[in-house]
Amino acid sequence: MIWNPVGRPLKEEELIAELSKVLPVHGIIVGVDPITRKVIESLPDLKIIAKHGVGVDNIDLVAVKERGVIVTNAPGSNSESVADLTWALILAAARQIPKADRVTRQGRWDRLVGYEIYGKTIGIIGTGQIGLAVARRARGFNMKILAYDKFPNEKAAKEIGITYVSLEQLLKEADIITVHVPLTDETRGLIGRNEFEFMKRTAIFINTSRGEIVDEEALYEALKSNRIWAAGLDVYSKEPPIGNPLLELENVVLTPHLGAYTVEANLKMGMAAAKSIVQTFKGEDPENRVV
């Protein structure tokens, strides 16, 4: 067994180097490290890649299919944790909490003015398990809940009180806009300059899904010019976001892709991944198989 030794996602060459130390490798439990074709080709005995999480966009699914390698994930294991962080970012951005913390520590007493959340309109892009968990929390804030999804969940919408609308209508009407779609060819760059132009000047934009879903240059321009009020980001097109101009802005709250990092979610994700590994090694078809 080998553990990630650096405390951040490994790069392709680092993965190959570390895994080469323990060959033969039959199974990998992976977070967001890139499992590329080269990584897969370096492991001739590989049988399974178990995702410690849900999204599998960091795994070359074409390459694993060609090799007959199994890929599993852990759906639902981190939904509540990511939804919690989404709300933490919403409130932190609305009330400028990071800046307030900083000036208080400096001995200043700035009266920073923010926005109330209670009774406002939230727009949820993507109503999978995380999006629905965010919507359930919005009910406690007495919010109007708008959603956009190519495949609406009408049953959940009725239970929670969600109104499905077009993406354009959501962007125009929502005070809070939060993204919860997987990264695919279709969703890459989903939110760009045109979409930010639709938003209210008081809008708060949240992304806890994948960084590549958003045009970060357009987001930077929207925040820098006060086209929108604020943003809260847990994900970036490049992680860690070293040199990203968004780091320069005060009206964006930033966290290091820790949406799923709670004790509870880590336990559920770990157990799901371990179970998939054991089932595969026993010759069984594992639960939550993606490929």
N, C-alpha and C positions, 0 to 999 in steps of 0.2 A: 504494500500500500504506500502511496505517496500523496502528500498534502501540498497544496499551493504554498510556496515558501515566502512569497513577497507581499501578501496582503492586498493585492489588486488583481484585476483580470490579467492573466498571462497572455502574452503575444504569441503568434503562431510559432515562431522559432523557439521561444521559451518553452512552450508546451511540448514541442518535439524533443527538445533537449532533456526536459525533466522526465518525460515518459520513457525515453530511451534508457534511462537508468534502471528501470524495473521490468524490462521486457521478459517474458511475453505479457502483454496487457490484454485482458479479456473483457474488462468493463470499465467505464468511466462515469463518474458522477460529476456533472459540470454545472456551473452557474452561467455567467455571461461570457466566459472565455471563448474565443473563436475556434470552433471545431471545423477546420477547413479541409478541403480535399487533401492537401499535403499532410495534415495531421493524421487523417484517416489512413492514408497510404503508408504512413510510417508505422502503423500498427496492424500487421498482417493477421494477428490472432483475435482482433477485436470482434466481440459479439454484440455488445449493447452499450448505448450511450443513454444514461438516465439523467434527465434534466432536473436539477434542483430548483424547480420553479415551473413556470407555465410556458412562456414564449420560447420557441425553438428557432428563432430567426438567426441565432449565432451558429447554427449547425448546418453544414452543407447537406441538405436532404437528398439532393440528386446523387451525390457521391455515396452516401450511406445506402441508398437504394441499389446502386450498382454493385456494392459490396455485399449486400444482404445483411447489413448491420441493423439491429433493432434500435429504435429511438422511443423513449417514453418521457412523459412529463408528469406533473403533479397538479392537475386542475383543481381549483378551489382551495388549495392549501394556503394561499397567501392573500386571498380576496379581502378579508377583513383588515389585514395589516396595511395593504396598499390603500384601501378606502380610508383608514384612519389617517395615514400620512397625507392623503389628498386633502382631507379637511384641516389638518394641521397647516398645510401650505396655504389654503384658502384664508384661514383666520390670520396667519402670520403676515400674508401679503396685504390683506384688507386693513389691518391695524398697524402696519409697519413695525412689527415686533422685533425683528433683528436689529433695525436701526435704533429703536427705543432702548433695547438692551445695551447696545454699544454706547449711546450717549449717557445713559444712566451710570454705567461703569466709569465713564470719563468725568463724573461729577457734575454733569450738566443736567438741566431740568427742562429740556425742550418739550413743549406740548404738541406732539405730533398728531395731526388730524387724519383720521382714517374713515372707513365706511362701515356701516352696519351691514350685517349679512341677513339678519332676521327679516323674513317677509319679502326678500328679493327673488329674482328668477335665476335658476341655475340651468345651464345647458350641458347635457352629458352626451358626448360623442362616443358611441359604443356602449351597448347595454348587455355585455356579458356579465359574468359574476361580479367583477369589480365595479363596473358601471352601476349595476343594480344595488350593490352595497353602498355606494356613494349616494344613490337616490334615496335609500331608506334613511340614511342619516339626515338628508335634506328635509325630510318630513318634520324632524325635531326643530328645525329652524323656520317652519311654516312657509316653506318656499314653494313657488310655482316651479314645477319640474318639466323642462322640455328635453327631448332626446332626439338624436339622429342615429339611425342604424339601417343598413341595407336589409337587415332581416329583423324587423321589429318583434319584440317579445310581448305580444298583446296581453297574454295572461298576466305576466308580471306588471305590465303597465296598468292594468285595471286594479290589481292588488295594491300597488304602491301609489298610484295617482300620477302616472307619467303621460305626457302628451307628446306623441311623435310628430315631428315637423321636418321640413327640409333643412339641409345644412345652412342655407342662406338665412332662413327665418330664425333658426337657433342663434346664429352669430349676431344677428341684428337685435334680437330681443333679450338675450341673456345678460345678466350682470356678472355671472361667474360662468366661465366656459372651461370644461375639464375633459381631457382626452383619455379614452380607455379602449382603444382599438389595437389589435396586433399589428406588427410591422409586416406588410406585404408589398408586392409591387404596386398594388392599387392604393395603399394608404401612405406610401412614401411621399413626402412633400405635400400631404393633404392640406396642411395649414400654411399658407404663404401670404404674400403681399395682398392679394385680392381679399382673402379671408379676414386679415386684420383691418382692412378698410371698412368692412361691414360692421365691425364691432363698435360698441359704445366707447366713448372716451373714458368712461369710468369702469370699463370692463377689467376683470381680473382673469388672466389666462393661466391654466394649470396643466402641466404635463407630467404624468407619472407612468406613462406607457413606454414609448421608445423615442429617443431624440430625433431619429431620422424622419419621423412623421411631420416634423415642423421645420420650415425654412428658418434656420436660426438667424440668418442675416436679416430677414424680414422682421423677425421678432425683435431683434436688437434695435432696428430702426423704429419700430412701433413704440418701444419702451423709451428710447432715447428722445424721440420727438413728442413724448406724452400723447401719442395717438391712442394708447390704452393706459390705464392707471398702473397696473402692476402685473407681475407674473410669479408663478411658483414652479420650479423645475426640479425634478429628481433624476431626469435622464437627459442625455446629450448625444449629439451625433458622433462625438469622439469622447471616450471616457478613459481616464479623467479628463476634464475639459481644460487642460493647460493651455493658456494663451487665448482662450475663448473671450471675445470682447464682452459677452454678457456678464462676466465676472467684474467688470468695471462699474456696473450700474447699481444704484441703490434701490431701485424700484423692482428688483427681482430677488426672490428668496431662493437660495440654492441648497440642495442636499445631494450627497454622493451616492445616488442610486440605492437607497436603503429602504425602499417601500416595503420589501418583503422581510426586512431584517428585524423581526421580533422573536422573542423566545418561542412563542406559540407557533408562528409560521415556519420557523426553522425546524422545529420538531416535526411538524406535519410534512414538510417538503423532504426532510431527511428520511423519514420513515417510508414515504412513498417511493423515493428513489431506491432505497435499500431493498424494499420488497420487490421492485421490478428486477433488480440485479439477481436476487435469490431465485425468483421464478424463472428467469431466463437460464440461469446456470442449472436449474433442475429440468430444463427441457420443456417448460410450460410456456404458454403464450402469456406475457405479462399484462397486467391491467394498465390502462391509460397508455396504450401503445399508439404512437403517432405514425411511425413507419414500421 
